[in-house]
Amino acid sequence: MNEDELNKRLDALHARLTWISDTEARAAWIQAYGANGEFDQERTKILTDAEDVLDQLVALGGGPKFQYK
């Protein structure tokens, strides 16, 4: 993958993590699906995938498109 593709992958992973967080927050109010850790395994896999993508970016000499200054 090139740098642009890796950054797009990070965008997709970020979007999914945001969705999971929002779903869990809403579920907590009404004890719906997601309130009891149903997304924990998926979140862990996403974070592992994100670390792998970041490692690939570093190996390419690039970095995430958003960086702290």
C-alpha distances in whole Angstrom, upper triangle without the diagonal:
4,7,8,6,6,10,10,10,12,15,15,16,18,20,20,22,24,25,26,28,30,31,32,34,36,36,38,41,42,41,38,35,33,36,36,33,31,28,28,26,23,23,23,20,18,19,17,14,14,15,12,10,12,12,9,9,12,11,9,13,12,13,14,15,18,20,24,26
4,6,5,6,9,10,11,13,14,16,17,18,20,21,23,24,26,27,29,31,32,33,35,37,38,39,42,43,42,40,37,35,37,38,34,33,30,30,28,25,25,24,22,20,20,19,16,15,16,14,11,12,13,9,8,11,11,8,11,9,11,12,13,16,18,22,24
4,5,5,6,9,10,11,12,14,15,16,18,20,21,22,24,26,27,29,30,32,33,35,36,37,40,41,41,39,36,33,36,37,33,32,29,29,27,25,23,23,21,19,19,18,15,14,15,13,10,10,11,9,6,10,10,7,9,7,8,9,9,13,14,18,20
4,5,5,6,9,10,11,13,14,15,17,19,20,21,23,25,26,27,29,30,32,33,35,36,38,40,39,37,35,32,35,36,33,32,28,28,27,24,23,24,22,19,19,19,16,15,16,15,11,12,14,12,10,13,14,11,12,10,10,9,9,13,15,19,21
4,5,5,6,9,10,11,12,14,15,17,19,20,21,23,24,26,27,29,30,32,33,35,37,38,38,35,33,30,33,34,31,29,26,26,25,22,21,22,19,16,18,17,14,13,15,13,10,12,14,11,10,14,14,12,14,12,12,11,11,15,17,21,23
4,5,5,6,9,10,11,12,14,15,17,18,20,21,23,24,26,27,29,30,31,33,36,37,36,34,31,29,31,32,28,28,24,24,22,20,19,19,17,14,14,14,11,10,11,10,6,8,10,8,7,11,12,10,12,10,9,8,10,13,15,18,21
4,5,5,6,9,10,10,12,14,15,16,18,20,21,22,24,26,27,29,30,32,34,35,35,33,30,28,30,31,28,27,24,24,23,20,19,19,18,14,15,15,12,10,12,12,8,9,12,10,8,12,14,12,13,10,8,6,7,9,12,16,18
4,5,5,6,9,10,11,13,14,15,17,19,20,21,23,24,26,27,29,30,33,34,33,31,29,26,29,30,27,26,22,23,22,19,18,19,17,14,15,16,13,11,14,14,10,12,15,13,12,15,17,15,17,13,12,10,10,12,15,19,21
4,5,5,6,9,10,11,12,14,15,17,18,20,21,23,24,26,27,29,31,32,31,29,26,24,27,28,25,23,20,20,19,16,15,16,14,11,12,13,9,8,11,11,8,10,13,11,11,15,16,15,17,14,13,11,12,14,16,19,22
4,5,5,6,9,10,10,12,14,15,16,18,20,21,22,24,25,27,29,31,30,28,26,23,25,26,23,22,19,19,18,15,14,15,13,10,10,11,9,6,9,10,7,8,12,11,10,13,15,15,16,13,11,8,9,11,13,16,19
4,5,5,6,9,10,10,12,14,15,16,18,20,21,23,24,26,28,29,29,27,25,22,25,26,23,23,19,20,20,16,15,17,15,12,12,15,12,10,13,14,11,12,15,15,14,17,19,18,19,16,13,10,10,11,14,17,20
4,5,5,6,9,10,11,12,14,15,17,18,20,21,22,24,27,28,27,25,22,20,23,24,21,20,17,18,17,14,13,15,13,10,12,14,11,10,14,14,11,13,17,16,15,19,20,20,21,18,16,13,13,14,17,20,23
4,5,5,6,9,10,11,12,14,15,17,18,20,21,23,25,26,25,23,21,18,21,22,19,18,14,15,14,11,10,11,10,6,8,10,8,7,11,12,10,12,15,15,15,18,19,20,21,18,16,13,14,14,17,19,23
4,5,5,6,9,10,11,12,14,15,16,18,20,21,23,25,25,23,21,18,20,21,19,18,15,15,16,13,10,13,12,9,9,12,11,9,12,14,12,13,16,17,16,18,21,21,22,18,15,12,13,12,15,17,20
4,6,5,6,9,10,11,12,14,15,17,18,20,22,23,23,21,19,17,19,21,19,18,14,16,17,13,12,15,14,11,12,15,13,12,15,17,15,16,20,20,19,22,24,24,25,21,19,15,15,15,17,20,23
4,5,5,6,9,10,10,12,14,15,16,18,21,22,21,19,16,14,17,18,16,14,11,13,13,10,9,12,11,8,11,13,12,11,15,16,15,17,20,20,20,23,25,25,26,23,20,17,18,18,20,22,26
4,5,5,6,9,10,11,12,14,15,16,19,21,20,18,16,13,15,16,14,13,10,11,12,9,7,10,10,7,9,12,12,11,14,16,15,16,19,20,20,22,24,25,26,23,20,17,18,17,19,20,24
4,5,5,6,9,10,11,12,14,15,18,19,19,18,16,13,15,17,15,15,12,13,15,12,10,14,14,11,12,16,15,14,17,19,18,18,22,23,22,24,27,27,27,24,21,18,18,17,19,20,23
4,5,5,6,9,10,11,12,14,16,17,17,15,13,11,14,16,14,13,11,13,15,12,11,14,15,12,14,17,16,16,19,21,20,21,24,25,24,27,29,29,30,27,24,21,21,20,22,24,27
4,5,5,6,9,10,10,12,15,16,15,13,11,8,11,12,10,10,7,9,11,9,8,12,13,11,12,16,15,15,18,20,20,21,24,25,25,27,29,30,31,28,25,22,23,21,23,24,28
4,5,5,6,9,10,11,13,15,15,14,12,9,10,12,11,12,9,10,13,12,9,13,15,13,13,17,17,16,19,21,21,21,24,26,25,27,30,31,31,28,25,22,22,21,22,23,26
4,5,5,6,8,10,12,13,14,12,12,10,11,14,13,13,11,14,16,14,13,16,18,16,17,20,20,19,22,24,23,24,27,28,28,30,33,33,33,30,27,24,24,22,24,25,28
4,5,5,6,9,10,11,11,9,8,7,8,11,11,11,9,12,15,13,12,16,17,16,17,20,21,20,23,25,25,26,29,30,30,32,34,35,35,33,29,26,26,25,27,28,31
4,5,5,6,9,10,9,8,8,5,5,8,8,9,8,10,13,13,11,15,17,16,17,20,21,20,23,25,25,26,29,30,30,32,34,35,36,33,30,27,28,26,27,28,31
4,5,5,7,10,10,10,11,8,7,11,11,12,12,13,17,16,14,17,20,18,19,22,23,22,24,27,27,27,30,32,31,33,36,37,37,34,31,27,28,26,27,27,30
4,5,6,7,9,8,10,9,8,12,13,13,13,16,19,18,17,20,22,20,21,25,25,25,27,30,29,30,33,34,34,36,38,39,40,37,33,30,30,28,30,30,33
4,5,5,5,5,6,6,5,9,10,11,12,14,17,16,16,19,21,20,21,24,25,25,28,30,30,31,33,35,35,37,39,40,41,38,35,31,32,30,32,32,36
4,6,5,7,9,8,5,8,10,12,13,14,18,18,17,20,22,21,22,25,26,26,28,31,31,31,34,36,36,37,40,41,41,39,35,32,33,31,32,32,35
4,6,8,11,11,8,11,14,15,16,18,21,21,20,23,25,25,25,29,30,29,31,34,34,34,37,39,39,40,43,44,44,41,38,34,35,33,34,34,37
4,5,9,10,8,11,14,15,16,19,22,22,21,24,26,26,27,30,31,30,33,35,35,36,39,40,40,42,45,45,46,43,40,37,37,35,37,37,40
4,7,8,6,8,11,12,14,16,19,19,19,22,24,24,25,28,29,29,31,33,34,35,37,39,39,41,43,44,45,42,39,36,37,35,37,37,40
4,6,6,8,11,10,12,15,17,17,18,21,22,22,24,26,27,27,30,32,32,33,36,37,38,40,42,43,44,41,38,35,35,34,36,36,40
4,6,7,9,7,9,12,14,14,15,18,19,19,21,23,24,25,27,29,29,31,33,34,35,37,39,40,41,39,36,32,34,32,34,35,39
4,6,6,5,6,9,12,11,12,15,16,16,18,20,21,22,24,26,26,28,30,31,32,34,36,37,38,35,32,29,31,29,31,31,35
4,6,7,9,10,14,14,14,16,19,19,20,22,23,24,26,28,29,29,32,33,34,36,38,39,40,37,34,31,32,31,32,32,36
4,6,8,9,12,13,13,15,18,18,19,21,23,24,25,27,29,30,31,33,34,36,38,39,40,38,35,32,34,32,33,33,37
4,5,5,8,10,10,11,14,15,16,18,19,20,22,24,25,26,28,30,31,32,34,36,37,35,31,29,31,29,30,31,34
4,6,8,8,10,12,13,14,16,18,19,20,22,23,25,26,28,29,30,32,34,35,37,35,32,29,31,30,31,32,36
4,6,5,6,9,10,11,12,14,15,16,18,20,21,22,24,26,27,29,30,32,33,31,28,25,27,26,28,29,32
4,6,5,6,9,10,11,12,14,15,17,19,20,21,23,25,26,27,29,30,32,30,27,25,27,26,27,28,31
4,5,5,6,9,10,11,12,14,16,17,18,20,21,23,25,26,27,29,31,29,26,24,27,26,27,29,32
4,5,5,6,9,10,10,12,14,15,16,18,20,21,22,24,26,27,29,27,24,22,24,24,25,27,31
4,5,5,6,9,10,10,12,14,15,16,18,20,21,23,24,26,27,25,22,20,22,21,22,23,27
4,5,5,6,9,10,11,13,14,15,17,19,20,21,23,25,26,24,22,20,22,22,23,24,27
4,5,5,6,9,10,11,12,14,15,17,18,20,21,23,25,23,21,19,22,22,23,25,28
4,5,5,6,9,10,10,12,14,15,16,18,20,21,23,21,18,16,18,18,20,22,25
4,5,5,6,9,10,11,12,14,15,17,18,20,21,19,17,15,17,17,18,19,23
4,5,5,6,9,10,11,13,14,15,17,19,20,19,17,16,19,19,19,21,25
4,5,5,6,9,10,11,12,14,15,17,19,17,15,14,17,18,19,21,24
4,5,5,6,9,10,11,12,14,15,17,15,12,11,14,14,15,17,21
4,5,5,6,9,10,11,12,14,15,14,12,11,15,15,15,17,20
4,5,5,6,9,10,11,12,14,14,12,12,16,17,17,20,23
4,5,5,6,9,10,11,13,11,10,9,12,14,15,18,21
4,5,5,6,9,10,11,9,7,7,11,12,12,15,17
4,5,5,6,9,10,10,9,10,14,15,15,17,20
4,5,5,6,9,9,9,10,13,16,16,19,21
4,5,5,6,5,5,7,10,12,13,16,18
4,5,5,5,6,9,12,14,13,15,17
4,5,7,9,12,15,17,17,19,21
4,5,8,11,13,16,16,19,20
4,7,11,12,15,14,17,18
4,7,9,11,11,14,15
4,6,8,8,11,13
4,5,6,10,13
4,6,10,12
4,7,9
4,6
4
